[in-house]
Amino acid sequence: MSASSSPHLSTPRALARLIPFVKPVLPRLIGGMFAALAAALMTLIIPIVLQAAVDGPIADKNIPLIAWACLGVLVLGVLEAVFVYLRRAFVLAPATRVEYRIRQDFYERLQRLPVAFHDRWQSGQLLSRMMQDINLVRRWLVFGLVLLVVNVLTIIIGTVLLFRWHWALGTAFIVISIPLWFFGYRFEQRYGTLTRQSQDRAGDLATAVEESVHGIRVLKAFGRGKHALQKFARQADGLRGIEMRKAREVGLLWFWLDSVPMAAFAVCLLLGIWLATQGQLTVGELFGFFAMATALRWPLESLGFLFSFLMDARTATDRIFEVFTEQNTITSPEHPATIVAPHGELAFRDVHFRYQDAAADERDLLDGVDLVLRPGETMALVGLTGSGKTTLTTLPARLYDVTGGAVELDGVDVRDLSLTDLRRHIAMAFEDATLFSASVRENVLLGRDDLDIHSAQAQAVLDEAIDTAQAQFAYELPDGVDTTVGEEGLSLSGGQRQRLALARAVAASPTVMVLDDPLSALDVDTEALVESALRRVLASTTALIVAHRSSTVALADRVALLQDGRITAVGTHTELLRSSEHYRFVISSLATEDQRVREAEVNL
């Protein structure tokens, strides 16, 4: 998993990557900033009114003018509240639209990125980016960004206004406040690093929870719940340690944000009293100066929180864009080829493949595979464990791309076809059958986006697929085929999940079907029924079937033997038994496994 941030980008440039998402609602956000600035200006005008009131009506004891001054302050307060309301009205709804768009694009990006990307990234890391980081960016846009811009402008405007009463007071206030910028810069450097560590640790923690939930049966069966808890506690304690370091950094910044302005107040008070005794400053002007300085205290104090919020948002943006900027190596060509009349010839031409993390001196897992499946032919693929059978089955549909050679469908390199077109021609069923938290109907008809799944035609396709896969148990579920099977289909047995996954491949009505040992979880009798039904389907469909049982080989017209990354023999079962010693060894291993399965079923 990539865990690098974007240290080469300044914080403004890093956050500027959000502009394409923010652009549609930018006028509303700017309106919110102007409303917030107007509210701040109402606050800054009040000290000027108070200074005029102290030196005028109050000094003269003019009761009517004092009442008008009080009314003016009240009006300014009401206007401030109105502008605060307008700020919220301007920014809340647009920010949720930005969040929605980022989250939608993020999910779409996850769908488009190749399987190799998902092999490297922990699901918890992706989940924390999808939910926590995007939500944090939304909250920063609504609150952090608006207040940071407005409060900085308020400080600048208010500081300039301090010179209105006396240049010495304004200069003293600014000079004493200079250390705040140094501490702010130091805070940004330290807090940014800690924030990145914290959010990455939170992603790791989410992964640990997800793994424990999905593996709860294993943990309970082996009595390892306490071990899992101890591991989780160590990870949670590591996250807690980082959060405590973040809190210390924020606390230290707050210390300076509190103490420096108070020191400035004290010095300015002494200086102001001296200036007043010298006749250079009236009581009203001194009162107005400190009213203005007090009005600036909240913007100054808020900088600590807003800076920490800014760094959180920057780190969240970095983490989100790590996914957005990840290179997608499996894409549709700019000018895709088309197969007008598909007949289902599948060919592997000198195919080489190695995983990205393979050592440089390690030989290719697939090292020059040559194999041709004739239209309508069923080919069984056999080989010892680790020979690359499953890897080979991922190449026709471009779950991975070959690193050498080519895979061709009807004479066309699969890389020259659009992914949509290619995956409409090729359907897959995996040994590890994955179902979605949806109805049986939706799971089985997943590959038929050309059908209304509730139409009569879709029902006919569904019934035929379920019948072929011997998955009639689906009709006996509480709501029949409209029963929701639950997360990953874990409410069903392994054999039931495999049969529904096989039904899904059959329902797709593909030109080529690639089956990676789809019957491994079935008992012998059910497997025989499924194989019998499959023969009818495979009579008109090209099929590549990974065989881990000798009974699966019987489905095939021909058998291909994968050895040391290459196809070393192709022929009928009988021919290979006669001509290949390695094939006899592999088949005997499969037969031994079959015997163990049968004995286990008898014992049950």
C-alpha positions as CSV (number, residue, x, y, z in Angstrom):
1,M,0.0,0.0,0.0
2,S,1.2,3.4,-0.9
3,A,1.6,5.6,2.2
4,S,3.5,8.6,0.9
5,S,2.1,12.1,1.1
6,S,2.9,14.9,-1.2
7,P,5.8,16.7,0.6
8,H,6.8,18.4,-2.7
9,L,3.6,20.3,-2.7
10,S,3.0,23.3,-0.4
11,T,-0.2,23.2,1.6
12,P,-2.1,25.7,-0.7
13,R,-1.1,23.7,-3.8
14,A,-2.0,20.4,-2.2
15,L,-5.5,21.7,-1.3
16,A,-5.8,23.4,-4.7
17,R,-6.4,19.9,-6.1
18,L,-9.9,20.1,-4.7
19,I,-10.8,23.0,-7.0
20,P,-12.3,20.8,-9.8
21,F,-14.7,19.4,-7.2
22,V,-15.4,22.8,-5.6
23,K,-15.7,24.8,-8.8
24,P,-19.5,24.2,-9.4
25,V,-20.3,25.6,-5.9
26,L,-17.5,28.2,-5.7
27,P,-19.9,31.2,-5.9
28,R,-21.8,29.9,-2.9
29,L,-18.6,29.4,-0.9
30,I,-17.4,32.9,-1.8
31,G,-20.8,34.2,-0.8
32,G,-20.4,32.5,2.6
33,M,-17.0,34.1,3.0
34,F,-18.3,37.5,2.3
35,A,-21.2,37.0,4.8
36,A,-18.7,35.8,7.4
37,L,-16.4,38.8,6.6
38,A,-19.4,41.2,6.9
39,A,-20.2,39.6,10.4
40,A,-16.6,40.2,11.4
41,L,-16.7,43.8,10.2
42,M,-19.8,44.4,12.3
43,T,-17.8,43.3,15.3
44,L,-14.9,45.6,14.4
45,I,-17.2,48.6,14.0
46,I,-18.6,48.3,17.6
47,P,-15.3,49.5,19.2
48,I,-15.4,52.6,17.0
49,V,-18.9,53.3,18.1
50,L,-18.0,52.8,21.7
51,Q,-15.0,55.2,21.5
52,A,-17.3,57.8,20.0
53,A,-19.8,57.2,22.7
54,V,-17.3,57.5,25.6
55,D,-15.7,60.7,24.3
56,G,-19.0,62.2,23.3
57,P,-22.4,61.5,24.9
58,I,-21.1,59.7,28.0
59,A,-18.5,62.5,28.7
60,D,-21.2,65.1,28.1
61,K,-23.9,63.1,30.0
62,N,-26.2,63.4,27.0
63,I,-28.8,60.7,27.7
64,P,-30.6,60.7,24.3
65,L,-27.3,60.3,22.4
66,I,-26.2,57.6,24.8
67,A,-29.5,55.7,24.0
68,W,-28.8,56.1,20.3
69,A,-25.3,54.8,20.8
70,C,-26.7,51.7,22.6
71,L,-29.2,51.2,19.8
72,G,-26.4,51.4,17.3
73,V,-24.4,48.7,19.1
74,L,-27.6,46.5,19.3
75,V,-28.2,46.9,15.5
76,L,-24.6,46.0,14.8
77,G,-25.0,42.9,17.0
78,V,-28.2,41.9,15.2
79,L,-26.5,42.4,11.8
80,E,-23.6,40.2,12.9
81,A,-26.0,37.4,13.8
82,V,-27.8,37.8,10.5
83,F,-24.5,37.5,8.5
84,V,-23.5,34.5,10.6
85,Y,-26.8,32.8,9.6
86,L,-26.2,33.7,5.9
87,R,-22.7,32.2,6.1
88,R,-24.2,28.9,7.2
89,A,-27.0,29.1,4.6
90,F,-24.5,29.8,1.8
91,V,-22.0,27.0,2.5
92,L,-23.7,24.0,4.2
93,A,-25.7,22.5,1.2
94,P,-22.9,23.2,-1.4
95,A,-20.3,21.4,0.8
96,T,-22.5,18.3,1.0
97,R,-22.6,18.3,-2.8
98,V,-18.8,18.5,-3.0
99,E,-18.6,15.6,-0.5
100,Y,-21.0,13.6,-2.6
101,R,-19.1,14.2,-5.8
102,I,-15.7,13.4,-4.3
103,R,-17.1,10.2,-2.8
104,Q,-18.8,9.2,-6.1
105,D,-15.6,9.8,-8.1
106,F,-13.5,8.0,-5.5
107,Y,-15.8,4.9,-5.6
108,E,-15.7,5.0,-9.4
109,R,-11.9,5.2,-9.3
110,L,-11.8,2.2,-7.1
111,Q,-13.9,0.2,-9.6
112,R,-11.7,1.2,-12.5
113,L,-8.3,0.5,-10.9
114,P,-6.9,-2.9,-11.7
115,V,-6.9,-5.9,-9.3
116,A,-3.1,-5.4,-8.8
117,F,-3.9,-2.1,-7.1
118,H,-6.4,-3.8,-4.7
119,D,-3.8,-6.5,-4.0
120,R,-1.5,-3.9,-2.6
121,W,-3.9,-1.7,-0.7
122,Q,-5.6,-2.7,2.6
123,S,-9.4,-2.5,2.4
124,G,-9.4,-0.6,5.7
125,Q,-7.2,2.1,4.3
126,L,-9.5,2.6,1.3
127,L,-12.5,2.6,3.6
128,S,-11.0,5.2,5.9
129,R,-10.3,7.4,2.9
130,M,-13.8,6.9,1.5
131,M,-15.6,7.8,4.7
132,Q,-13.4,9.7,7.2
133,D,-11.1,11.7,5.0
134,I,-13.8,12.8,2.5
135,N,-16.0,13.8,5.4
136,L,-13.2,15.7,7.0
137,V,-12.6,17.6,3.7
138,R,-16.3,18.6,3.6
139,R,-16.2,19.9,7.2
140,W,-13.1,21.9,6.4
141,L,-14.7,23.5,3.4
142,V,-17.8,24.4,5.4
143,F,-16.1,25.7,8.5
144,G,-12.3,25.6,8.5
145,L,-11.6,27.3,5.1
146,V,-14.2,30.0,5.5
147,L,-13.2,30.9,9.0
148,L,-9.5,30.7,8.3
149,V,-9.7,33.2,5.4
150,V,-12.2,35.5,7.2
151,N,-10.3,35.4,10.6
152,V,-6.9,36.2,8.9
153,L,-8.6,39.1,7.0
154,T,-10.2,40.2,10.3
155,I,-6.8,40.2,12.1
156,I,-5.3,42.3,9.3
157,I,-8.1,44.8,9.2
158,G,-8.4,45.0,12.9
159,T,-4.6,45.5,13.3
160,V,-4.7,48.3,10.8
161,L,-7.6,49.9,12.7
162,L,-5.5,49.8,15.9
163,F,-3.2,52.5,14.4
164,R,-6.3,54.7,14.2
165,W,-6.0,55.5,17.9
166,H,-2.2,55.7,18.2
167,W,0.7,54.4,16.1
168,A,2.7,53.4,19.2
169,L,-0.1,51.2,20.5
170,G,-0.6,49.5,17.1
171,T,3.2,49.0,16.7
172,A,3.5,47.5,20.2
173,F,0.6,45.1,19.5
174,I,2.1,43.9,16.2
175,V,5.7,43.5,17.4
176,I,4.7,41.5,20.5
177,S,2.4,39.3,18.3
178,I,5.2,38.4,15.8
179,P,6.3,35.2,17.7
180,L,2.8,33.8,16.9
181,W,3.8,33.4,13.2
182,F,7.0,31.5,14.2
183,F,5.1,29.1,16.4
184,G,2.4,28.7,13.8
185,Y,5.0,27.7,11.2
186,R,6.6,25.3,13.6
187,F,3.3,23.8,14.5
188,E,2.4,23.2,10.8
189,Q,5.6,21.2,10.2
190,R,5.2,18.9,13.3
191,Y,1.4,18.6,13.3
192,G,1.3,17.7,9.5
193,T,3.6,14.7,10.0
194,L,1.6,13.5,13.1
195,T,-1.7,13.9,11.3
196,R,-0.5,11.7,8.4
197,Q,0.7,9.0,10.8
198,S,-2.6,9.2,12.7
199,Q,-4.8,8.8,9.7
200,D,-2.7,6.0,8.3
201,R,-2.9,4.2,11.7
202,A,-6.7,4.7,11.7
203,G,-6.8,3.0,8.3
204,D,-4.8,0.1,9.7
205,L,-7.1,-0.2,12.6
206,A,-10.1,-0.2,10.3
207,T,-8.5,-3.1,8.4
208,A,-7.9,-5.0,11.6
209,V,-11.6,-4.7,12.6
210,E,-12.7,-5.7,9.1
211,E,-10.5,-8.8,9.1
212,S,-11.7,-9.8,12.6
213,V,-15.3,-9.4,11.6
214,H,-14.9,-11.4,8.3
215,G,-12.7,-14.0,10.1
216,I,-14.8,-14.3,13.2
217,R,-15.6,-18.0,12.5
218,V,-11.9,-18.8,12.3
219,L,-11.0,-16.8,15.4
220,K,-13.7,-18.6,17.4
221,A,-12.9,-22.0,16.0
222,F,-9.3,-21.8,17.0
223,G,-9.9,-19.9,20.2
224,R,-7.8,-16.9,19.0
225,G,-10.2,-14.1,20.0
226,K,-7.9,-13.0,22.9
227,H,-4.9,-13.0,20.6
228,A,-6.8,-10.8,18.1
229,L,-7.9,-8.5,20.9
230,Q,-4.3,-8.1,22.1
231,K,-3.1,-7.3,18.5
232,F,-5.9,-4.8,18.1
233,A,-5.1,-3.2,21.5
234,R,-1.5,-2.7,20.5
235,Q,-2.6,-1.0,17.3
236,A,-5.2,1.1,19.1
237,D,-2.6,2.1,21.7
238,G,-0.2,3.1,18.9
239,L,-2.9,5.3,17.5
240,R,-3.7,6.7,20.9
241,G,0.0,7.6,21.4
242,I,0.0,9.6,18.1
243,E,-3.2,11.4,19.1
244,M,-1.7,12.3,22.4
245,R,1.4,13.8,20.6
246,K,-1.0,15.7,18.4
247,A,-2.9,17.0,21.5
248,R,0.4,18.2,23.0
249,E,1.3,20.1,19.8
250,V,-2.2,21.7,19.8
251,G,-1.9,22.5,23.5
252,L,1.5,24.1,23.1
253,L,0.2,26.3,20.2
254,W,-2.8,27.3,22.3
255,F,-0.4,28.2,25.1
256,W,1.3,30.7,22.9
257,L,-2.0,31.9,21.3
258,D,-3.3,32.7,24.8
259,S,-0.1,34.1,26.4
260,V,1.2,36.3,23.6
261,P,-2.0,38.3,23.1
262,M,-2.3,38.7,26.9
263,A,1.3,40.0,27.0
264,A,0.5,42.4,24.2
265,F,-2.6,43.6,26.2
266,A,-0.5,44.2,29.3
267,V,2.2,46.2,27.5
268,C,-0.4,48.2,25.5
269,L,-2.3,48.9,28.7
270,L,0.8,50.4,30.4
271,L,1.7,52.3,27.2
272,G,-1.9,53.5,26.8
273,I,-2.1,54.8,30.4
274,W,1.2,56.7,30.0
275,L,0.0,58.2,26.6
276,A,-3.3,59.2,28.3
277,T,-1.4,60.9,31.1
278,Q,0.7,62.8,28.5
279,G,-2.5,64.0,26.8
280,Q,-1.8,62.1,23.6
281,L,-4.7,59.8,24.0
282,T,-8.3,60.3,25.3
283,V,-10.1,57.9,27.6
284,G,-12.5,57.0,24.8
285,E,-9.6,56.3,22.4
286,L,-8.0,54.0,25.0
287,F,-11.3,52.3,25.6
288,G,-11.9,51.9,21.9
289,F,-8.3,50.5,21.4
290,F,-8.8,47.8,24.0
291,A,-12.3,47.0,22.7
292,M,-10.8,46.4,19.3
293,A,-8.0,44.3,20.7
294,T,-10.5,42.2,22.6
295,A,-12.5,41.8,19.4
296,L,-9.3,40.5,17.8
297,R,-8.7,37.9,20.5
298,W,-11.1,35.3,19.2
299,P,-9.7,35.4,15.6
300,L,-6.1,35.1,17.1
301,E,-7.1,32.3,19.4
302,S,-8.9,30.5,16.6
303,L,-5.7,30.2,14.5
304,G,-4.5,27.3,16.6
305,F,-7.6,25.2,15.9
306,L,-7.9,26.4,12.3
307,F,-4.2,25.6,11.6
308,S,-4.7,22.1,13.0
309,F,-7.9,21.7,11.0
310,L,-6.0,22.9,7.9
311,M,-3.3,20.3,8.3
312,D,-5.9,17.6,8.9
313,A,-7.6,18.6,5.7
314,R,-4.3,18.8,3.8
315,T,-3.4,15.3,4.9
316,A,-6.9,13.9,4.1
317,T,-6.6,15.5,0.6
318,D,-3.2,13.8,0.2
319,R,-4.6,10.5,1.1
320,I,-7.6,10.9,-1.2
321,F,-5.5,11.9,-4.2
322,E,-3.1,9.0,-3.7
323,V,-6.0,6.9,-5.0
324,F,-7.0,9.4,-7.7
325,T,-3.4,9.7,-9.0
326,E,-2.8,5.9,-8.9
327,Q,-1.9,4.8,-12.4
328,N,-4.6,2.7,-14.1
329,T,-2.7,0.2,-16.2
330,I,-5.7,-1.7,-17.5
331,T,-7.9,0.6,-19.6
332,S,-9.9,0.5,-22.8
333,P,-8.0,1.5,-26.0
334,E,-8.7,4.9,-27.5
335,H,-10.0,3.2,-30.7
336,P,-11.2,-0.3,-29.6
337,A,-11.6,-3.1,-32.0
338,T,-14.9,-5.0,-32.3
339,I,-15.8,-8.6,-32.8
340,V,-18.8,-8.6,-35.2
341,A,-19.7,-12.3,-35.1
342,P,-18.0,-13.9,-32.0
343,H,-17.5,-17.6,-32.2
344,G,-15.3,-18.1,-29.1
345,E,-11.7,-19.0,-30.1
346,L,-9.5,-18.3,-27.1
347,A,-5.7,-18.3,-27.7
348,F,-2.7,-17.7,-25.5
349,R,0.3,-16.7,-27.6
350,D,3.7,-17.0,-25.9
351,V,2.1,-15.5,-22.7
352,H,4.4,-14.3,-19.9
353,F,3.3,-13.0,-16.6
354,R,5.0,-11.9,-13.3
355,Y,3.5,-10.0,-10.4
356,Q,4.8,-6.5,-9.7
357,D,6.4,-7.4,-6.4
358,A,8.3,-10.4,-7.9
359,A,12.1,-10.3,-7.5
360,A,14.1,-9.2,-10.5
361,D,16.0,-12.5,-10.7
362,E,12.8,-14.5,-10.3
363,R,11.6,-16.3,-13.4
364,D,8.1,-15.5,-14.8
365,L,5.2,-17.3,-13.1
366,L,3.9,-17.9,-16.7
367,D,6.9,-18.4,-18.9
368,G,5.8,-18.7,-22.5
369,V,2.3,-20.3,-22.4
370,D,1.0,-21.3,-25.8
371,L,-2.6,-22.7,-25.9
372,V,-5.5,-22.5,-28.3
373,L,-9.1,-23.3,-27.3
374,R,-11.3,-24.0,-30.4
375,P,-14.8,-22.5,-30.6
376,G,-17.2,-24.4,-28.4
377,E,-14.4,-26.5,-26.9
378,T,-14.1,-27.3,-23.2
379,M,-10.5,-27.3,-22.0
380,A,-9.5,-28.6,-18.6
381,L,-6.4,-27.0,-17.1
382,V,-4.4,-29.1,-14.7
383,G,-1.2,-28.8,-12.8
384,L,0.4,-28.9,-9.4
385,T,-0.4,-26.4,-6.7
386,G,1.5,-23.1,-7.5
387,S,1.9,-23.9,-11.2
388,G,0.0,-20.7,-12.2
389,K,-3.4,-22.1,-13.2
390,T,-5.5,-19.5,-11.4
391,T,-3.2,-16.7,-12.6
392,L,-3.7,-17.9,-16.2
393,T,-7.5,-17.7,-15.8
394,T,-7.3,-14.0,-14.8
395,L,-5.7,-13.0,-18.1
396,P,-8.5,-13.4,-20.7
397,A,-10.8,-10.9,-18.9
398,R,-7.8,-8.6,-18.2
399,L,-8.1,-8.8,-14.4
400,Y,-4.3,-8.7,-14.9
401,D,-2.5,-7.9,-18.2
402,V,0.2,-10.2,-19.6
403,T,3.7,-8.9,-19.2
404,G,4.7,-10.6,-22.5
405,G,2.9,-12.2,-25.4
406,A,-0.8,-11.9,-26.0
407,V,-4.2,-13.3,-25.2
408,E,-6.5,-13.3,-28.2
409,L,-10.3,-13.7,-28.6
410,D,-11.3,-14.6,-32.1
411,G,-8.0,-13.5,-33.3
412,V,-8.2,-10.1,-31.6
413,D,-5.8,-9.2,-28.8
414,V,-8.0,-8.7,-25.7
415,R,-6.1,-5.4,-25.1
416,D,-7.5,-4.0,-28.3
417,L,-11.1,-4.6,-27.1
418,S,-13.0,-2.2,-24.9
419,L,-13.2,-3.6,-21.3
420,T,-17.0,-3.5,-21.5
421,D,-17.1,-5.5,-24.7
422,L,-14.5,-7.9,-23.6
423,R,-16.2,-8.7,-20.3
424,R,-19.5,-9.1,-22.1
425,H,-17.9,-11.9,-24.1
426,I,-16.0,-13.6,-21.2
427,A,-17.6,-14.7,-17.9
428,M,-15.8,-16.0,-14.8
429,A,-16.6,-18.1,-11.8
430,F,-14.1,-18.3,-9.0
431,E,-13.3,-21.0,-6.5
432,D,-13.7,-18.5,-3.7
433,A,-17.3,-17.5,-4.6
434,T,-18.1,-13.9,-3.6
435,L,-21.7,-12.7,-3.4
436,F,-23.0,-9.2,-2.7
437,S,-25.4,-8.1,0.0
438,A,-28.3,-8.2,-2.4
439,S,-31.0,-10.6,-3.5
440,V,-30.3,-13.9,-5.1
441,R,-31.9,-12.5,-8.3
442,E,-29.6,-9.5,-8.3
443,N,-26.5,-11.6,-7.7
444,V,-27.2,-14.2,-10.4
445,L,-28.2,-11.5,-13.0
446,L,-25.3,-9.3,-12.1
447,G,-23.8,-9.6,-15.6
448,R,-27.0,-9.0,-17.5
449,D,-27.3,-5.2,-17.6
450,D,-29.2,-5.6,-20.8
451,L,-32.2,-7.0,-19.0
452,D,-34.8,-5.6,-16.6
453,I,-34.1,-8.1,-13.8
454,H,-37.8,-8.3,-13.0
455,S,-39.0,-8.9,-16.6
456,A,-40.3,-12.3,-17.8
457,Q,-37.2,-12.7,-20.0
458,A,-34.9,-12.1,-17.1
459,Q,-36.9,-14.6,-15.0
460,A,-36.4,-17.2,-17.8
461,V,-32.6,-16.6,-17.8
462,L,-32.6,-16.8,-14.0
463,D,-34.5,-20.1,-13.9
464,E,-32.2,-21.7,-16.5
465,A,-29.0,-20.5,-14.7
466,I,-30.2,-21.8,-11.3
467,D,-31.3,-25.1,-12.9
468,T,-27.9,-25.5,-14.5
469,A,-26.0,-24.8,-11.3
470,Q,-28.4,-27.0,-9.3
471,A,-29.1,-24.0,-7.1
472,Q,-32.9,-24.8,-6.6
473,F,-32.4,-24.2,-2.9
474,A,-32.8,-20.5,-3.8
475,Y,-36.5,-20.9,-4.3
476,E,-36.9,-22.3,-0.8
477,L,-35.3,-19.3,0.9
478,P,-37.7,-17.1,2.9
479,D,-38.4,-14.7,0.0
480,G,-37.3,-17.1,-2.7
481,V,-34.9,-15.6,-5.2
482,D,-35.7,-12.1,-3.8
483,T,-34.1,-13.1,-0.5
484,T,-31.1,-10.9,0.5
485,V,-28.2,-13.3,1.1
486,G,-26.3,-11.0,3.5
487,E,-22.8,-9.6,3.5
488,E,-20.6,-11.6,1.1
489,G,-23.3,-14.3,1.1
490,L,-22.0,-15.7,4.4
491,S,-25.5,-16.6,5.4
492,L,-25.2,-19.5,2.8
493,S,-23.0,-22.5,2.9
494,G,-19.8,-22.7,0.7
495,G,-21.5,-25.0,-1.7
496,Q,-24.5,-22.8,-2.0
497,R,-22.4,-19.7,-2.7
498,Q,-20.4,-21.6,-5.4
499,R,-23.6,-22.8,-7.1
500,L,-24.9,-19.2,-7.2
501,A,-21.6,-17.9,-8.5
502,L,-21.7,-20.6,-11.2
503,A,-25.3,-19.6,-12.0
504,R,-24.1,-16.0,-12.4
505,A,-21.5,-17.0,-15.0
506,V,-24.1,-19.1,-16.9
507,A,-26.7,-16.3,-16.8
508,A,-24.2,-13.9,-18.4
509,S,-24.5,-16.0,-21.6
510,P,-20.9,-15.4,-22.6
511,T,-18.9,-16.5,-25.6
512,V,-16.2,-17.8,-23.4
513,M,-16.5,-19.1,-19.8
514,V,-13.5,-19.3,-17.5
515,L,-14.1,-21.4,-14.4
516,D,-11.6,-21.7,-11.6
517,D,-12.5,-24.9,-9.9
518,P,-16.1,-23.8,-9.4
519,L,-17.3,-27.1,-7.9
520,S,-14.7,-27.6,-5.1
521,A,-17.2,-27.1,-2.2
522,L,-19.8,-29.4,-3.6
523,D,-20.4,-33.0,-2.5
524,V,-19.9,-35.7,-5.0
525,D,-23.6,-36.3,-5.9
526,T,-24.3,-32.5,-6.3
527,E,-21.2,-32.2,-8.4
528,A,-22.3,-34.9,-10.7
529,L,-25.7,-33.2,-11.2
530,V,-24.0,-29.9,-11.9
531,E,-21.5,-31.4,-14.3
532,S,-24.4,-33.1,-16.2
533,A,-26.2,-29.8,-16.6
534,L,-23.0,-28.0,-17.4
535,R,-22.4,-30.2,-20.4
536,R,-25.5,-28.8,-22.1
537,V,-24.3,-25.2,-21.5
538,L,-20.8,-26.0,-22.5
539,A,-21.8,-27.7,-25.7
540,S,-22.1,-24.3,-27.4
541,T,-19.7,-22.3,-25.2
542,T,-15.9,-22.2,-25.2
543,A,-14.8,-23.0,-21.7
544,L,-11.5,-23.0,-19.8
545,I,-11.9,-25.0,-16.5
546,V,-9.2,-25.2,-13.8
547,A,-9.5,-28.8,-12.5
548,H,-8.6,-29.7,-8.9
549,R,-10.6,-32.9,-9.0
550,S,-10.3,-35.8,-11.5
551,S,-14.1,-35.7,-11.9
552,T,-13.8,-32.2,-13.4
553,V,-11.5,-33.4,-16.1
554,A,-14.3,-35.6,-17.4
555,L,-16.2,-32.5,-18.5
556,A,-13.4,-31.5,-20.9
557,D,-12.9,-32.3,-24.6
558,R,-9.2,-31.8,-24.1
559,V,-6.8,-31.3,-21.2
560,A,-3.9,-28.9,-21.0
561,L,-1.0,-29.6,-18.6
562,L,0.7,-26.6,-17.0
563,Q,4.2,-27.3,-15.7
564,D,6.9,-24.8,-14.8
565,G,5.0,-21.9,-16.2
566,R,4.4,-23.6,-19.6
567,I,1.9,-25.8,-21.3
568,T,3.9,-29.0,-21.7
569,A,1.1,-31.3,-23.1
570,V,-2.3,-31.0,-24.6
571,G,-4.6,-33.8,-25.6
572,T,-7.5,-35.9,-24.4
573,H,-7.4,-37.5,-21.0
574,T,-6.6,-40.9,-22.4
575,E,-3.9,-39.5,-24.7
576,L,-2.1,-37.7,-21.8
577,L,-2.3,-40.7,-19.5
578,R,-0.5,-42.7,-22.2
579,S,2.1,-40.1,-23.1
580,S,2.9,-37.9,-20.1
581,E,4.4,-39.1,-16.9
582,H,3.9,-35.8,-15.2
583,Y,0.2,-35.8,-16.2
584,R,-0.2,-39.3,-14.6
585,F,1.4,-37.9,-11.4
586,V,-0.9,-34.9,-11.3
587,I,-4.0,-37.0,-12.0
588,S,-3.0,-39.5,-9.3
589,S,-2.7,-36.5,-6.9
590,L,-6.2,-35.4,-7.9
591,A,-7.6,-38.9,-7.5
592,T,-6.1,-39.1,-4.0
593,E,-7.8,-35.8,-3.1
594,D,-11.1,-37.1,-4.5
595,Q,-10.8,-40.2,-2.3
596,R,-10.2,-38.1,0.7
597,V,-13.3,-36.0,-0.1
598,R,-15.5,-39.1,-0.5
599,E,-14.2,-40.6,2.8
600,A,-14.9,-37.3,4.6
601,E,-18.5,-37.3,3.2
602,V,-19.1,-40.9,4.3
603,N,-17.8,-40.1,7.8
604,L,-20.2,-37.2,8.0
